[in-house]
């Protein structure tokens, strides 16, 4: 009999990890402190297992049963390269520690999960010179978990460039099928940054390390053009003057990209961000566009420059606008029936702060589910 695995989902947001794990998994508990994200979670998954509030206020008694997996996409703001660099001591990313307190309490109560997944930005590898990553590894090792890190770019699954770090930890006493690990680092998921972080670990921590063997997906990724709506409901196409203003913000190299697409005579879709660059010692605002069929990484919109635009080139006709909320959901691999917040800014914040569902599904299918089944077979025997 196949065991249906269970999980706790911390820092759950709109439940994108749950969407990726799929119907084959049973959610026992979900937590987030952001009310708007909680409302989105409730709209898509109901309220039965949902707890709104800061993770520091969650008690062991609120966690039912014994889950096979804890998924923790803890806040990235203090670990991001764009952040202030406070790391795991920061007000947001530091919420990892009250989360970890719950893991230790589960361990003490003999209810600890066999599997833990920690998801964050790749900056978690290098934050504070790698000290934060080492702290995460120490925390896992002290609770007798073996662990390894993978970097997966969502561009292998959806038309969005979004590399993210996944630390996958397995209890020391859990069975480990030989085909799920490699004796050495393997591209593309054991990036140079992952290998550098491994090299910084002490000899003791390296004894806990696993090089997870994850296959490269074989699915064909749709281009950005496939996710674009002709007449979105929540954003409008810019006027000719507004589009030209964006083009005027480009340097010569990016303006030349537009000219090249026009010369081709084909229909092109580009993804565009406004960024602040330093040129000749002076900060200037620039618009930068890519026409490789992939969107840039969605970000939580704290200002106009954080939002992503699209540029549609059809011969001499050039149109521009912001990405619509539904388009951002598609870039996160969410189904068409996923219920988004009604307010555009709330929907964009939700998707820009989430984990790409097909990436979760790939990890679950090739690592998490085989590991859970191996543990269940041992118990049944």
C-alpha atoms as a printed R data frame, in Angstrom:
    type eleno elety resid chain resno      x      y       z
1   ATOM     1    CA   UNK     A     1  0.000  0.000   0.000
2   ATOM     2    CA   UNK     A     2  1.362  3.424  -0.990
3   ATOM     3    CA   UNK     A     3  1.648  5.796   1.952
4   ATOM     4    CA   UNK     A     4  0.126  9.266   1.409
5   ATOM     5    CA   UNK     A     5  2.742 11.594   2.902
6   ATOM     6    CA   UNK     A     6  1.876 14.492   5.192
7   ATOM     7    CA   UNK     A     7  3.482 17.874   5.748
8   ATOM     8    CA   UNK     A     8  3.519 21.108   7.715
9   ATOM     9    CA   UNK     A     9  3.835 24.267   5.603
10  ATOM    10    CA   UNK     A    10  5.521 27.169   7.375
11  ATOM    11    CA   UNK     A    11  5.774 30.679   5.888
12  ATOM    12    CA   UNK     A    12  3.078 29.332   3.606
13  ATOM    13    CA   UNK     A    13  2.131 32.501   1.719
14  ATOM    14    CA   UNK     A    14 -0.529 31.558  -0.793
15  ATOM    15    CA   UNK     A    15  0.231 27.844  -0.552
16  ATOM    16    CA   UNK     A    16  2.514 27.524  -3.572
17  ATOM    17    CA   UNK     A    17  4.554 24.766  -1.971
18  ATOM    18    CA   UNK     A    18  1.262 22.965  -1.360
19  ATOM    19    CA   UNK     A    19  0.312 23.493  -5.012
20  ATOM    20    CA   UNK     A    20  3.613 21.945  -6.062
21  ATOM    21    CA   UNK     A    21  3.417 18.979  -3.713
22  ATOM    22    CA   UNK     A    22 -0.016 18.235  -5.122
23  ATOM    23    CA   UNK     A    23 -3.016 16.131  -4.173
24  ATOM    24    CA   UNK     A    24 -0.811 13.176  -3.316
25  ATOM    25    CA   UNK     A    25  0.217 14.963  -0.129
26  ATOM    26    CA   UNK     A    26 -1.810 15.714   3.002
27  ATOM    27    CA   UNK     A    27 -1.345 19.103   4.671
28  ATOM    28    CA   UNK     A    28 -1.633 18.936   8.462
29  ATOM    29    CA   UNK     A    29 -0.763 22.537   9.344
30  ATOM    30    CA   UNK     A    30 -0.103 25.805   7.482
31  ATOM    31    CA   UNK     A    31  1.116 29.074   8.948
32  ATOM    32    CA   UNK     A    32  1.786 32.638   7.841
33  ATOM    33    CA   UNK     A    33  1.553 36.024   9.548
34  ATOM    34    CA   UNK     A    34  0.574 38.114   6.464
35  ATOM    35    CA   UNK     A    35 -3.214 38.582   6.472
36  ATOM    36    CA   UNK     A    36 -3.521 39.148   2.717
37  ATOM    37    CA   UNK     A    37 -1.548 35.998   1.965
38  ATOM    38    CA   UNK     A    38 -3.623 34.101   4.505
39  ATOM    39    CA   UNK     A    39 -6.775 35.204   2.672
40  ATOM    40    CA   UNK     A    40 -5.339 33.875  -0.599
41  ATOM    41    CA   UNK     A    41 -4.421 30.594   1.077
42  ATOM    42    CA   UNK     A    42 -7.927 30.326   2.506
43  ATOM    43    CA   UNK     A    43 -9.516 31.049  -0.894
44  ATOM    44    CA   UNK     A    44 -7.573 28.200  -2.497
45  ATOM    45    CA   UNK     A    45 -7.214 25.612   0.250
46  ATOM    46    CA   UNK     A    46 -9.771 26.396   2.932
47  ATOM    47    CA   UNK     A    47 -9.187 27.064   6.621
48  ATOM    48    CA   UNK     A    48 -9.110 23.600   8.174
49  ATOM    49    CA   UNK     A    49 -5.353 23.495   8.832
50  ATOM    50    CA   UNK     A    50 -4.607 27.207   8.534
51  ATOM    51    CA   UNK     A    51 -3.160 29.258  11.386
52  ATOM    52    CA   UNK     A    52 -2.653 33.005  11.030
53  ATOM    53    CA   UNK     A    53  0.023 34.546  13.208
54  ATOM    54    CA   UNK     A    54  3.715 34.970  13.794
55  ATOM    55    CA   UNK     A    55  5.658 31.720  13.855
56  ATOM    56    CA   UNK     A    56  7.126 32.715  17.207
57  ATOM    57    CA   UNK     A    57  3.647 32.364  18.738
58  ATOM    58    CA   UNK     A    58  3.022 28.857  17.362
59  ATOM    59    CA   UNK     A    59  3.161 26.153  20.019
60  ATOM    60    CA   UNK     A    60  3.966 22.479  19.752
61  ATOM    61    CA   UNK     A    61  0.403 21.643  20.797
62  ATOM    62    CA   UNK     A    62 -0.902 23.308  17.626
63  ATOM    63    CA   UNK     A    63  0.997 20.897  15.378
64  ATOM    64    CA   UNK     A    64 -1.127 17.773  14.866
65  ATOM    65    CA   UNK     A    65  0.097 14.224  14.378
66  ATOM    66    CA   UNK     A    66  3.615 13.581  13.076
67  ATOM    67    CA   UNK     A    67  4.335 14.966   9.629
68  ATOM    68    CA   UNK     A    68  6.645 13.307   7.123
69  ATOM    69    CA   UNK     A    69  7.882 16.694   5.914
70  ATOM    70    CA   UNK     A    70  8.278 20.245   7.124
71  ATOM    71    CA   UNK     A    71  8.449 22.801   4.309
72  ATOM    72    CA   UNK     A    72  9.912 26.143   5.374
73  ATOM    73    CA   UNK     A    73 10.214 28.980   2.836
74  ATOM    74    CA   UNK     A    74 11.434 31.421   5.458
75  ATOM    75    CA   UNK     A    75 11.692 35.155   4.610
76  ATOM    76    CA   UNK     A    76 14.513 36.160   2.304
77  ATOM    77    CA   UNK     A    77 14.708 39.930   2.769
78  ATOM    78    CA   UNK     A    78 17.792 39.918   5.008
79  ATOM    79    CA   UNK     A    79 19.550 37.263   2.914
80  ATOM    80    CA   UNK     A    80 18.845 38.766  -0.503
81  ATOM    81    CA   UNK     A    81 21.645 40.491  -2.377
82  ATOM    82    CA   UNK     A    82 19.305 43.486  -2.582
83  ATOM    83    CA   UNK     A    83 18.729 43.499   1.180
84  ATOM    84    CA   UNK     A    84 20.563 45.215   4.004
85  ATOM    85    CA   UNK     A    85 22.734 42.195   4.785
86  ATOM    86    CA   UNK     A    86 21.473 41.504   8.306
87  ATOM    87    CA   UNK     A    87 21.261 37.790   7.516
88  ATOM    88    CA   UNK     A    88 19.732 35.401  10.022
89  ATOM    89    CA   UNK     A    89 19.981 38.130  12.644
90  ATOM    90    CA   UNK     A    90 17.613 40.341  10.674
91  ATOM    91    CA   UNK     A    91 14.037 41.091  11.646
92  ATOM    92    CA   UNK     A    92 12.567 39.080   8.761
93  ATOM    93    CA   UNK     A    93 14.991 36.253   7.926
94  ATOM    94    CA   UNK     A    94 15.632 35.853  11.640
95  ATOM    95    CA   UNK     A    95 12.179 34.269  11.901
96  ATOM    96    CA   UNK     A    96 14.006 31.077  10.967
97  ATOM    97    CA   UNK     A    97 14.999 30.665  14.622
98  ATOM    98    CA   UNK     A    98 11.509 30.506  16.193
99  ATOM    99    CA   UNK     A    99 10.606 28.124  13.367
100 ATOM   100    CA   UNK     A   100 13.636 26.007  14.257
101 ATOM   101    CA   UNK     A   101 12.608 26.067  17.899
102 ATOM   102    CA   UNK     A   102  9.463 24.165  16.865
103 ATOM   103    CA   UNK     A   103 11.555 21.595  14.997
104 ATOM   104    CA   UNK     A   104 13.639 21.007  18.123
105 ATOM   105    CA   UNK     A   105 10.502 20.675  20.249
106 ATOM   106    CA   UNK     A   106  9.123 18.111  17.808
107 ATOM   107    CA   UNK     A   107 12.417 16.255  18.085
108 ATOM   108    CA   UNK     A   108 12.229 16.251  21.876
109 ATOM   109    CA   UNK     A   109  8.652 14.964  21.700
110 ATOM   110    CA   UNK     A   110  9.768 12.195  19.288
111 ATOM   111    CA   UNK     A   111  7.541 13.660  16.561
112 ATOM   112    CA   UNK     A   112 10.243 15.134  14.351
113 ATOM   113    CA   UNK     A   113  9.773 14.766  10.579
114 ATOM   114    CA   UNK     A   114 12.119 12.606   8.568
115 ATOM   115    CA   UNK     A   115 12.367 15.374   5.957
116 ATOM   116    CA   UNK     A   116 12.865 19.130   6.071
117 ATOM   117    CA   UNK     A   117 13.052 21.474   3.081
118 ATOM   118    CA   UNK     A   118 14.347 25.015   3.575
119 ATOM   119    CA   UNK     A   119 13.806 27.286   0.578
120 ATOM   120    CA   UNK     A   120 15.290 30.729   0.086
121 ATOM   121    CA   UNK     A   121 17.134 33.024  -2.302
122 ATOM   122    CA   UNK     A   122 20.596 32.013  -3.488
123 ATOM   123    CA   UNK     A   123 21.994 34.886  -1.448
124 ATOM   124    CA   UNK     A   124 21.534 32.627   1.577
125 ATOM   125    CA   UNK     A   125 24.685 30.822   0.430
126 ATOM   126    CA   UNK     A   126 26.872 33.916   0.569
127 ATOM   127    CA   UNK     A   127 25.141 36.093   3.179
128 ATOM   128    CA   UNK     A   128 27.639 37.469   5.698
129 ATOM   129    CA   UNK     A   129 30.488 35.712   3.933
130 ATOM   130    CA   UNK     A   130 28.779 32.331   4.113
131 ATOM   131    CA   UNK     A   131 28.299 32.448   7.894
132 ATOM   132    CA   UNK     A   132 24.505 32.204   7.674
133 ATOM   133    CA   UNK     A   133 24.618 29.091   5.506
134 ATOM   134    CA   UNK     A   134 27.020 27.507   7.976
135 ATOM   135    CA   UNK     A   135 24.598 28.368  10.797
136 ATOM   136    CA   UNK     A   136 21.802 26.596   8.951
137 ATOM   137    CA   UNK     A   137 23.986 23.536   8.477
138 ATOM   138    CA   UNK     A   138 25.004 23.544  12.152
139 ATOM   139    CA   UNK     A   139 21.341 23.723  13.201
140 ATOM   140    CA   UNK     A   140 20.494 20.722  11.015
141 ATOM   141    CA   UNK     A   141 23.516 18.689  12.129
142 ATOM   142    CA   UNK     A   142 22.803 19.305  15.818
143 ATOM   143    CA   UNK     A   143 19.387 17.717  15.374
144 ATOM   144    CA   UNK     A   144 20.911 14.710  13.566
145 ATOM   145    CA   UNK     A   145 19.905 15.535  10.018
146 ATOM   146    CA   UNK     A   146 21.926 14.830   6.921
147 ATOM   147    CA   UNK     A   147 21.543 17.576   4.312
148 ATOM   148    CA   UNK     A   148 22.488 18.884   0.926
149 ATOM   149    CA   UNK     A   149 21.802 22.018  -1.098
150 ATOM   150    CA   UNK     A   150 20.474 22.420  -4.629
151 ATOM   151    CA   UNK     A   151 19.954 25.518  -6.756
152 ATOM   152    CA   UNK     A   152 17.075 25.217  -9.194
153 ATOM   153    CA   UNK     A   153 16.247 27.888 -11.755
154 ATOM   154    CA   UNK     A   154 12.538 28.083 -12.510
155 ATOM   155    CA   UNK     A   155 13.463 28.731 -16.166
156 ATOM   156    CA   UNK     A   156 13.796 24.940 -16.529
157 ATOM   157    CA   UNK     A   157 10.051 24.696 -15.850
158 ATOM   158    CA   UNK     A   158  8.377 28.036 -16.632
159 ATOM   159    CA   UNK     A   159  9.411 31.113 -18.665
160 ATOM   160    CA   UNK     A   160 10.835 32.972 -15.669
161 ATOM   161    CA   UNK     A   161 14.451 33.268 -14.588
162 ATOM   162    CA   UNK     A   162 14.208 32.543 -10.855
163 ATOM   163    CA   UNK     A   163 17.088 30.607  -9.271
164 ATOM   164    CA   UNK     A   164 16.338 29.486  -5.721
165 ATOM   165    CA   UNK     A   165 18.180 27.545  -3.030
166 ATOM   166    CA   UNK     A   166 16.677 24.357  -1.612
167 ATOM   167    CA   UNK     A   167 18.309 22.721   1.406
168 ATOM   168    CA   UNK     A   168 16.914 19.200   1.745
169 ATOM   169    CA   UNK     A   169 17.520 17.466   5.059
170 ATOM   170    CA   UNK     A   170 16.930 13.813   5.978
171 ATOM   171    CA   UNK     A   171 16.921 12.379   9.489
172 ATOM   172    CA   UNK     A   172 20.063 10.417  10.292
173 ATOM   173    CA   UNK     A   173 18.084  7.249  11.054
174 ATOM   174    CA   UNK     A   174 15.955  7.377   7.882
175 ATOM   175    CA   UNK     A   175 16.695  5.026   4.980
176 ATOM   176    CA   UNK     A   176 18.544  6.588   2.064
177 ATOM   177    CA   UNK     A   177 18.181  4.820  -1.314
178 ATOM   178    CA   UNK     A   178 21.553  4.804  -3.078
179 ATOM   179    CA   UNK     A   179 20.157  6.136  -6.348
180 ATOM   180    CA   UNK     A   180 19.086  9.410  -4.688
181 ATOM   181    CA   UNK     A   181 22.614 10.587  -3.962
182 ATOM   182    CA   UNK     A   182 25.793 11.123  -5.940
183 ATOM   183    CA   UNK     A   183 29.373 10.682  -4.714
184 ATOM   184    CA   UNK     A   184 30.240 14.176  -5.944
185 ATOM   185    CA   UNK     A   185 28.733 17.468  -7.098
186 ATOM   186    CA   UNK     A   186 26.809 17.422 -10.362
187 ATOM   187    CA   UNK     A   187 25.663 20.281 -12.571
188 ATOM   188    CA   UNK     A   188 23.294 21.983 -13.068
189 ATOM   189    CA   UNK     A   189 21.879 21.905  -9.534
190 ATOM   190    CA   UNK     A   190 25.159 21.785  -7.591
191 ATOM   191    CA   UNK     A   191 26.266 25.191  -8.790
192 ATOM   192    CA   UNK     A   192 29.672 26.724  -8.193
193 ATOM   193    CA   UNK     A   193 28.106 28.713  -5.350
194 ATOM   194    CA   UNK     A   194 26.849 25.503  -3.709
195 ATOM   195    CA   UNK     A   195 30.243 23.863  -4.099
196 ATOM   196    CA   UNK     A   196 31.978 26.905  -2.622
197 ATOM   197    CA   UNK     A   197 29.622 26.832   0.355
198 ATOM   198    CA   UNK     A   198 30.337 23.141   0.879
199 ATOM   199    CA   UNK     A   199 34.072 23.872   0.813
200 ATOM   200    CA   UNK     A   200 33.619 26.355   3.672
201 ATOM   201    CA   UNK     A   201 32.055 23.739   5.961
202 ATOM   202    CA   UNK     A   202 34.071 22.126   8.714
203 ATOM   203    CA   UNK     A   203 35.113 18.517   8.417
204 ATOM   204    CA   UNK     A   204 32.444 17.553  10.962
205 ATOM   205    CA   UNK     A   205 29.665 19.276   9.013
206 ATOM   206    CA   UNK     A   206 30.814 17.627   5.776
207 ATOM   207    CA   UNK     A   207 30.114 14.227   7.331
208 ATOM   208    CA   UNK     A   208 26.444 15.226   7.309
209 ATOM   209    CA   UNK     A   209 26.496 16.447   3.686
210 ATOM   210    CA   UNK     A   210 24.665 14.735   0.816
211 ATOM   211    CA   UNK     A   211 25.021 15.429  -2.896
212 ATOM   212    CA   UNK     A   212 21.409 14.889  -3.900
213 ATOM   213    CA   UNK     A   213 20.998 13.262  -7.315
214 ATOM   214    CA   UNK     A   214 18.208 15.171  -9.042
215 ATOM   215    CA   UNK     A   215 17.495 14.586 -12.736
216 ATOM   216    CA   UNK     A   216 17.210 17.508 -15.133
217 ATOM   217    CA   UNK     A   217 13.594 18.009 -16.276
218 ATOM   218    CA   UNK     A   218 12.782 16.966 -19.816
219 ATOM   219    CA   UNK     A   219  9.614 19.007 -20.230
220 ATOM   220    CA   UNK     A   220  9.388 21.679 -22.933
221 ATOM   221    CA   UNK     A   221  9.087 25.138 -21.397
222 ATOM   222    CA   UNK     A   222  6.598 27.494 -23.044
223 ATOM   223    CA   UNK     A   223  7.905 30.887 -24.108
224 ATOM   224    CA   UNK     A   224  6.911 34.106 -22.389
225 ATOM   225    CA   UNK     A   225  4.612 34.890 -25.301
226 ATOM   226    CA   UNK     A   226  2.442 31.895 -24.350
227 ATOM   227    CA   UNK     A   227  1.514 33.350 -20.942
228 ATOM   228    CA   UNK     A   228  0.668 36.869 -22.105
229 ATOM   229    CA   UNK     A   229 -2.930 38.124 -22.155
230 ATOM   230    CA   UNK     A   230 -4.011 40.328 -25.044
231 ATOM   231    CA   UNK     A   231 -6.550 42.243 -22.970
232 ATOM   232    CA   UNK     A   232 -5.799 41.887 -19.253
233 ATOM   233    CA   UNK     A   233 -8.397 43.152 -16.809
234 ATOM   234    CA   UNK     A   234 -6.102 44.720 -14.225
235 ATOM   235    CA   UNK     A   235 -3.465 46.577 -16.270
236 ATOM   236    CA   UNK     A   236 -3.719 48.719 -19.391
237 ATOM   237    CA   UNK     A   237 -1.453 49.015 -22.389
238 ATOM   238    CA   UNK     A   238  0.595 52.208 -22.236
239 ATOM   239    CA   UNK     A   239  0.142 55.149 -24.516
240 ATOM   240    CA   UNK     A   240  2.651 55.652 -27.326
241 ATOM   241    CA   UNK     A   241  4.288 58.405 -25.277
242 ATOM   242    CA   UNK     A   242  4.607 56.163 -22.187
243 ATOM   243    CA   UNK     A   243  6.188 53.389 -24.245
244 ATOM   244    CA   UNK     A   244  8.617 55.829 -25.845
245 ATOM   245    CA   UNK     A   245  9.543 57.124 -22.393
246 ATOM   246    CA   UNK     A   246 10.591 53.598 -21.408
247 ATOM   247    CA   UNK     A   247 12.623 53.218 -24.606
248 ATOM   248    CA   UNK     A   248 14.299 56.562 -23.923
249 ATOM   249    CA   UNK     A   249 15.523 55.167 -20.587
250 ATOM   250    CA   UNK     A   250 17.478 52.450 -22.411
251 ATOM   251    CA   UNK     A   251 21.127 52.707 -23.294
252 ATOM   252    CA   UNK     A   252 22.252 52.140 -26.880
253 ATOM   253    CA   UNK     A   253 22.736 48.393 -26.418
254 ATOM   254    CA   UNK     A   254 19.178 47.782 -25.278
255 ATOM   255    CA   UNK     A   255 17.715 50.085 -27.934
256 ATOM   256    CA   UNK     A   256 19.642 48.067 -30.505
257 ATOM   257    CA   UNK     A   257 17.906 44.910 -29.231
258 ATOM   258    CA   UNK     A   258 14.572 46.475 -30.172
259 ATOM   259    CA   UNK     A   259 15.847 47.417 -33.624
260 ATOM   260    CA   UNK     A   260 17.034 43.846 -34.189
261 ATOM   261    CA   UNK     A   261 13.626 42.424 -33.344
262 ATOM   262    CA   UNK     A   262 11.969 44.906 -35.686
263 ATOM   263    CA   UNK     A   263 14.284 43.921 -38.542
264 ATOM   264    CA   UNK     A   264 13.313 40.263 -38.117
265 ATOM   265    CA   UNK     A   265  9.722 40.992 -39.102
266 ATOM   266    CA   UNK     A   266  8.463 38.608 -36.416
267 ATOM   267    CA   UNK     A   267  6.358 39.163 -33.308
268 ATOM   268    CA   UNK     A   268  8.556 39.487 -30.226
269 ATOM   269    CA   UNK     A   269  7.792 39.787 -26.522
270 ATOM   270    CA   UNK     A   270 10.361 41.232 -24.174
271 ATOM   271    CA   UNK     A   271 10.529 41.497 -20.397
272 ATOM   272    CA   UNK     A   272 11.637 44.859 -19.036
273 ATOM   273    CA   UNK     A   273 12.742 46.247 -15.671
274 ATOM   274    CA   UNK     A   274 13.663 49.757 -14.671
275 ATOM   275    CA   UNK     A   275 16.912 49.774 -12.723
276 ATOM   276    CA   UNK     A   276 19.249 52.298 -11.131
277 ATOM   277    CA   UNK     A   277 22.735 52.143 -12.608
278 ATOM   278    CA   UNK     A   278 25.897 54.118 -11.917
279 ATOM   279    CA   UNK     A   279 27.364 55.690 -15.054
280 ATOM   280    CA   UNK     A   280 30.399 57.962 -14.875
281 ATOM   281    CA   UNK     A   281 29.948 58.134 -11.120
282 ATOM   282    CA   UNK     A   282 26.328 59.272 -11.366
283 ATOM   283    CA   UNK     A   283 23.196 57.261 -10.560
284 ATOM   284    CA   UNK     A   284 20.825 57.097 -13.520
285 ATOM   285    CA   UNK     A   285 17.598 55.233 -14.120
286 ATOM   286    CA   UNK     A   286 17.727 52.756 -16.975
287 ATOM   287    CA   UNK     A   287 15.267 50.426 -18.649
288 ATOM   288    CA   UNK     A   288 16.687 47.017 -19.582
289 ATOM   289    CA   UNK     A   289 14.928 44.520 -21.833
290 ATOM   290    CA   UNK     A   290 15.441 40.848 -22.693
291 ATOM   291    CA   UNK     A   291 13.987 39.046 -25.730
292 ATOM   292    CA   UNK     A   292 14.997 35.469 -24.928
293 ATOM   293    CA   UNK     A   293 11.444 34.258 -24.243
294 ATOM   294    CA   UNK     A   294 11.980 34.355 -20.477
295 ATOM   295    CA   UNK     A   295 10.753 36.881 -17.931
296 ATOM   296    CA   UNK     A   296 13.033 38.317 -15.305
297 ATOM   297    CA   UNK     A   297 12.669 37.187 -11.719
298 ATOM   298    CA   UNK     A   298  9.396 38.386 -10.187
299 ATOM   299    CA   UNK     A   299 10.007 40.511  -7.125
300 ATOM   300    CA   UNK     A   300  7.746 41.807  -4.407
301 ATOM   301    CA   UNK     A   301  6.738 45.320  -5.526
302 ATOM   302    CA   UNK     A   302  8.057 47.874  -3.068
303 ATOM   303    CA   UNK     A   303  8.143 50.546  -5.749
304 ATOM   304    CA   UNK     A   304  7.716 51.172  -9.458
305 ATOM   305    CA   UNK     A   305 11.151 49.822 -10.334
306 ATOM   306    CA   UNK     A   306 10.302 46.477  -8.713
307 ATOM   307    CA   UNK     A   307  7.487 45.740 -11.119
308 ATOM   308    CA   UNK     A   308  8.151 44.066 -14.413
309 ATOM   309    CA   UNK     A   309  6.935 45.303 -17.778
310 ATOM   310    CA   UNK     A   310  6.450 43.579 -21.082
311 ATOM   311    CA   UNK     A   311  7.388 45.057 -24.437
312 ATOM   312    CA   UNK     A   312  5.505 43.695 -27.470
313 ATOM   313    CA   UNK     A   313  7.215 44.396 -30.787
314 ATOM   314    CA   UNK     A   314  5.300 43.816 -34.030
315 ATOM   315    CA   UNK     A   315  7.226 45.477 -36.849
316 ATOM   316    CA   UNK     A   316  7.086 49.236 -36.361
317 ATOM   317    CA   UNK     A   317  4.448 48.895 -33.648
318 ATOM   318    CA   UNK     A   318  5.755 48.718 -30.090
319 ATOM   319    CA   UNK     A   319  3.475 48.369 -27.064
320 ATOM   320    CA   UNK     A   320  4.272 48.174 -23.369
321 ATOM   321    CA   UNK     A   321  2.544 47.605 -20.048
322 ATOM   322    CA   UNK     A   322  2.990 46.031 -16.647
323 ATOM   323    CA   UNK     A   323  2.655 42.281 -16.262
324 ATOM   324    CA   UNK     A   324 -0.882 41.372 -15.249
325 ATOM   325    CA   UNK     A   325 -1.569 39.505 -12.015
326 ATOM   326    CA   UNK     A   326 -2.683 36.386 -13.891
327 ATOM   327    CA   UNK     A   327  0.485 36.454 -15.968
328 ATOM   328    CA   UNK     A   328  2.593 36.510 -12.800
329 ATOM   329    CA   UNK     A   329  0.618 33.504 -11.519
330 ATOM   330    CA   UNK     A   330  1.352 31.633 -14.752
331 ATOM   331    CA   UNK     A   331  5.040 32.474 -14.375
332 ATOM   332    CA   UNK     A   332  4.874 30.797 -10.952
333 ATOM   333    CA   UNK     A   333  3.372 27.673 -12.515
334 ATOM   334    CA   UNK     A   334  0.013 28.114 -10.804
335 ATOM   335    CA   UNK     A   335 -3.144 26.709 -12.421
336 ATOM   336    CA   UNK     A   336 -5.670 28.969 -14.122
337 ATOM   337    CA   UNK     A   337 -8.200 28.335 -11.360
338 ATOM   338    CA   UNK     A   338 -5.833 29.568  -8.652
339 ATOM   339    CA   UNK     A   339 -7.678 32.377  -6.864
340 ATOM   340    CA   UNK     A   340 -5.648 35.594  -6.715
341 ATOM   341    CA   UNK     A   341 -6.303 38.597  -4.465
342 ATOM   342    CA   UNK     A   342 -8.586 41.151  -6.103
343 ATOM   343    CA   UNK     A   343 -6.119 44.025  -5.627
344 ATOM   344    CA   UNK     A   344 -3.344 44.075  -8.223
345 ATOM   345    CA   UNK     A   345 -0.596 45.020  -5.766
346 ATOM   346    CA   UNK     A   346 -1.627 42.247  -3.364
347 ATOM   347    CA   UNK     A   347 -1.675 39.657  -6.151
348 ATOM   348    CA   UNK     A   348  1.733 40.748  -7.449
349 ATOM   349    CA   UNK     A   349  3.173 40.691  -3.920
350 ATOM   350    CA   UNK     A   350  1.785 37.196  -3.366
351 ATOM   351    CA   UNK     A   351  3.281 35.708  -6.518
352 ATOM   352    CA   UNK     A   352  6.551 37.647  -6.332
353 ATOM   353    CA   UNK     A   353  7.170 36.281  -2.854
354 ATOM   354    CA   UNK     A   354  6.357 32.647  -3.593
355 ATOM   355    CA   UNK     A   355  7.989 29.416  -4.705
356 ATOM   356    CA   UNK     A   356  7.445 28.098  -8.245
357 ATOM   357    CA   UNK     A   357  5.029 25.184  -8.036
358 ATOM   358    CA   UNK     A   358  6.543 22.973 -10.813
359 ATOM   359    CA   UNK     A   359  9.953 23.253  -9.131
360 ATOM   360    CA   UNK     A   360  8.438 21.902  -5.922
361 ATOM   361    CA   UNK     A   361  6.747 19.116  -7.881
362 ATOM   362    CA   UNK     A   362 10.049 18.087  -9.469
363 ATOM   363    CA   UNK     A   363 11.817 17.912  -6.113
364 ATOM   364    CA   UNK     A   364  8.888 16.034  -4.591
365 ATOM   365    CA   UNK     A   365  8.656 13.475  -7.393
366 ATOM   366    CA   UNK     A   366 12.356 12.668  -7.567
367 ATOM   367    CA   UNK     A   367 13.511 13.060  -3.968
368 ATOM   368    CA   UNK     A   368 10.866 13.666  -1.313
369 ATOM   369    CA   UNK     A   369  8.374 11.003  -2.313
370 ATOM   370    CA   UNK     A   370 10.956  8.227  -2.801
371 ATOM   371    CA   UNK     A   371 12.442  9.100   0.597
372 ATOM   372    CA   UNK     A   372  9.057  9.055   2.326
373 ATOM   373    CA   UNK     A   373  8.117  5.746   0.742
374 ATOM   374    CA   UNK     A   374 11.457  4.200   1.712
375 ATOM   375    CA   UNK     A   375 10.871  5.238   5.328
376 ATOM   376    CA   UNK     A   376  7.299  3.908   5.266
377 ATOM   377    CA   UNK     A   377  8.399  0.552   3.833
378 ATOM   378    CA   UNK     A   378 10.925  0.161   6.636
379 ATOM   379    CA   UNK     A   379  8.266  0.913   9.279
380 ATOM   380    CA   UNK     A   380  5.775 -1.471   7.647
381 ATOM   381    CA   UNK     A   381  8.394 -4.221   7.572
